[in-house]
Amino acid sequence: MNYTFIALVENKPGVLNRVASLFRRRNFNIESLAVGRTENPEVSRMTVVVDCPNGDMDAHKIEANLYKLVNVIDVHDVTHQPSVTRDLALIKVRVGPEKRGEVNNLAAIFRARIVDVAADSVIVEATGTEEKIEGMVELLRPLGIVEMVRTGQIAMTRGANSGIRRMPGMDDYNYEDDYAVAEMAP
Amino acid sequence: MKKTGAEILWECVVREGVEVVFGYPGGANMPIYDAMLMYPVHHVLVRHEQGAAHMADGYARASGKVGVAMATSGPGATNLVTGIATAMMDSSPVVFITGQVAAHLIGGDAFQETDVTGITLPITKHNYLVTRADEIAEVVTEAFYIARSGRPGPVLIDICKNAQVEQAEFAYPDDVKLPGYQPRARAPQADLEQAVRLIEKAKRPVILAGHGVLVSGAEETLTHFAVKTQTPVASTLLGLGAFPASHELSLGMMGMHGEVHTNLAIQNADLILALGMRFDDRVTGNLKTYAPKAKKIHVEIDPSEVHKNVHVDVPLVGDLKNVLSDLIPMVDEYDHEEWKNQINEWKSEADTRSIMNWPNDGKLYVPHLIHDLWEATGGGAIITTDVGQHQMWTAQYYAQEKPNRWITSGGAGTMGFGLPSAIGAWFANKDQEIWAVAGDGGFQMTQAELTTAVQEGANVKVAIMNNNFLGMVRQWQEFFFEKRYSAVNMLTPDFVKVAEAHGVPARRVTRPEDVNEAIQWARKTPGPVVLEFRVEREDAVYPMVPAGASLDQMLQRPARAEK
């Protein structure tokens, strides 16, 4: 299944390459990766969605390996935490004036917006969870999607919650988890 | 005060306590070499940059200090790559300093430009591309700190030529600012208590001592812990020397070419205490059947090693010496008599097959030779090796009593490591007797460094085990490929003449009765010496766990057919 990690990293050249290279080298498949600045100019924030076929076992490996990178400051797993996740998509649909109304109606249902109108196409901007955007894309597809771009998922936990930190030795680490993990071992 | 980037580099390197560097100059690091003349640093000119990397690695392992190797851009830097990977796999603290083309030329395929930080990204603990002189002080200080702290490893600094020449204000940084790099010193109390509960219940415990024991300087703490709990200690290849081989609790080496009783002890243990080791496939055999009855405690400073290959019950992440010291007062004394007797029984059974009991049949066997070398040197020499059969035999028969005298490429398995790492080790410890044990294949890979040894007067003795085969590959072909020998039959040059052409005294030994005299002659002869031993061609290393087999499915040395 897909796991979502938030990684705070030093805002330095090459850090994205280090993170991406790590996933390649350790044979993990990135589903999406979004990077941007944070409230602190020295820190960038990455939201990484990774396929973890072995569940928490893989999640542990990913976190531990991310920490091996000198520029990685903090990693937590928000997969199972109450959190807000958003993906932004721009979708160009091939419609002339006669079908614009149909697109408009669909957009309204998904709380999306039409941000550009040309003679034979419109661009729809949609934000939301991945599922919501997938749903909208499926409905727009019969109308003829010309191109689409998505930012990849970004995530933030709700309230005072933070994600899980699986690193042994971390303050909020619970050794009981290791029994659970050992039980799951193949 | 303003200084050039090259001067700032040396100011920082000297402050790190570096007295010797290994390297090779070229177009992109000439300002560094020019500035070097003003600083109290001895430079060893190698014959190939791989040699510099292995020398710095050997120096680091013998001294416990950070080794330094240097090369120019492009081919100079890429020639370091094998040595960097070797240091990475064996957690060896080495700082590599490479020259790079000027910053404004980067990306333009300039002469001798190579993306060295890109190439070395996965084989360094960390690396830096420096484009400005005012970055150098901070980067060098960080690089040395990262290389030697936590789980040590290689750090590469790629310095653009303009940054070497340009001037900057020099201020030595008081400390390093690395918010994301904080190796853990101690394991949490709750985890320690959990480990103690497992130790209390154990009836058949085994300690697996790895390289981390040596890196952490925890040899005495380990002995204290093992004696108090009467727990037998098995060693990984790189952990040899962490626990005295002659100690009654010592089980010797584990794994693919480990002792029979050692592997049986691991497979039958009910508790494994893995200390500073990473459950390499050469140590575990088939993971599905590995130590099936054992609860596992893993003491390790690198959290990414926890649960990586073997799923453990209690991970203790922290510095090994601290963790063991914290555990000692928490555990009771035990005797474990029954368990120790069982292991001794396995040992006596296995010993009957030992090649050491074979009578002299006029042939040279490497195990006998290594035993002779061990006796002649009182077991006290620093031993470096190449990779292959001779490496395993040396691990088996040169019993290590003390730490940091056993220098071998374990994780990477790099042929050609023996001679250069011995030269590096000599710079760390010039009063110590040093032997490089090599095979005929590996020796030829870096034999050019013999001249380096002569130029530096390095007192290293080289013992070549020449069977005119790539012996370990031949052994695998014999066992697993129906003896279809493919590309293993190797013509060798006249090693005595090769050595003499380099100005190195040398002898060839073909008969067992000449071995001791030759070793003594080499020991008495000052400076580098080469001994070539013409050994039995088709001997095999036993015991052996075939790759992928269970750890207790060992091939043992066949009983000797009587003539």
Boltz contact constraints between the chains, C-beta under 6 A:
constraints:
  - contact:
      token1: [A, 21]
      token2: [B, 121]
      max_distance: 6.0
  - contact:
      token1: [A, 25]
      token2: [B, 122]
      max_distance: 6.0
  - contact:
      token1: [A, 60]
      token2: [B, 307]
      max_distance: 6.0
  - contact:
      token1: [A, 64]
      token2: [B, 303]
      max_distance: 6.0
  - contact:
      token1: [A, 64]
      token2: [B, 304]
      max_distance: 6.0
  - contact:
      token1: [A, 65]
      token2: [B, 304]
      max_distance: 6.0
  - contact:
      token1: [A, 68]
      token2: [B, 304]
      max_distance: 6.0
  - contact:
      token1: [A, 70]
      token2: [B, 126]
      max_distance: 6.0
  - contact:
      token1: [A, 70]
      token2: [B, 181]
      max_distance: 6.0
  - contact:
      token1: [A, 71]
      token2: [B, 180]
      max_distance: 6.0
  - contact:
      token1: [A, 72]
      token2: [B, 180]
      max_distance: 6.0
  - contact:
      token1: [A, 73]
      token2: [B, 179]
      max_distance: 6.0
  - contact:
      token1: [A, 73]
      token2: [B, 180]
      max_distance: 6.0
  - contact:
      token1: [A, 167]
      token2: [B, 303]
      max_distance: 6.0
  - contact:
      token1: [A, 168]
      token2: [B, 303]
      max_distance: 6.0
  - contact:
      token1: [A, 168]
      token2: [B, 306]
      max_distance: 6.0
  - contact:
      token1: [A, 168]
      token2: [B, 315]
      max_distance: 6.0
  - contact:
      token1: [A, 168]
      token2: [B, 317]
      max_distance: 6.0
  - contact:
      token1: [A, 169]
      token2: [B, 184]
      max_distance: 6.0
  - contact:
      token1: [A, 169]
      token2: [B, 317]
      max_distance: 6.0
  - contact:
      token1: [A, 175]
      token2: [B, 191]
      max_distance: 6.0
  - contact:
      token1: [A, 175]
      token2: [B, 194]
      max_distance: 6.0
  - contact:
      token1: [A, 182]
      token2: [B, 311]
      max_distance: 6.0
  - contact:
      token1: [A, 182]
      token2: [B, 313]
      max_distance: 6.0
  - contact:
      token1: [A, 185]
      token2: [B, 311]
      max_distance: 6.0
